[in-house]
Amino acid sequence: MPIVAPASMAAPILLATEGFGLDLDILNGNLVNLAILIPVLVWFLKGFLGGILARRREAILQDLHGAESRLSEATAQLEKAQAELAAARQTAQTILKDGQARAAAIRAEGEQRTIAEMARLQEEAKADTDSEARRISNELLSRTADQAVALALQDLPDALSHQKQVKLLVATINSLG
């Protein structure tokens, strides 16, 4: 015959007369269960979660150290690149100034050569003009002299005797040459 518990009593699922038992009565046994369960959970989870958290912490620290080293390398490379850029700008400024100075010198030299060439051409033109003027003057003098001699020779036979004409011709020839 089965044992039936009275209705006024709480119905424990397991009745233990000796040793460990589980009381499911919420009002009577919950505090004891919690007092046992919480330290056990803390003790077990402390090792498990602590290990996970420690490994995660180490991984994060390694990532931070790696990021810091990459940042310092990038900063060093940036500083080096900025220094190279500044040097390149300085070199470009120097080249620009040298180029401008050389262009000014070439321009001044070209102007001086042009002025000298113009002066030479003017001297040549003046020399040519003077030469042509002398040639024309000599030609005119020669023609004038020839015409004067011709006119004199036409008038001389009537004005001078033959002996005087010979003397005059000899004197003229001597004076010319």
Residue, then its C-alpha position, 0 to 999 in steps of 0.5 A: m500500500p502506498i504512502v500518502a502524505p497529508a494535504s496540509m504538509a508541503a510535498p517534498i519530492l525527496l524525503a531523506t532521513e539521513g545525508f544530503g537532500l534537496d528541499l524544493d520548498i521555496l520559502n524554507g529552502n531557497l536561502v540555503n540553496l542560494a547560499i550554497l549555489i552562489p559560492v560554488l558558481v563563483w568558485f567554478l566560474k572564477g577560474f573559467l571566466g577569469g582565464i577567458l578574461a585574462r587571455r582576452r586581456e593579453a590579446i587586447l594588450q598585444d593588439l594595443h602594443g602592436a598598434e602603438s608600434r605601428l603608430s610610432e613607425a608611421t609617425a617616423q615615416l611621416e616625419k621622414a617624408q615631411a623632411e624629404l618634402a621640405a628638402a625637395r621644396q628647397t631644392a625646387q626653390t633653388i633650381l627656380k632661382d638659378g633658372q631665373a638668374r640664368a634666364a636673366a643672364i642669357r637675356a642680358e647677354g642677348e641684349q648686349r650681343t644685339i646692341a653690339e651687332m646693331a652697332r657693327l651694322q651701323e658702322e659697316a653701313k656708315a663705312d659703306t656710305d662713306s666709301e660710296a661717297r668717296r667713290i662718287s666724290n672721286e668720280l665727280l672730281s675726276r669727271t670735273a677735272d676731265q671736263a675742265v681739262a677738255l675745256a681748257l684744251q679747247d680754249l688753249p690753242d687760241a689763247l696760248s702759244h704752242q710753247k706755253q701749252v707744252k709748259l702748262l701740260v708738263a706742269t699739270i702732269n707733274s702736279l698730278g703725279 
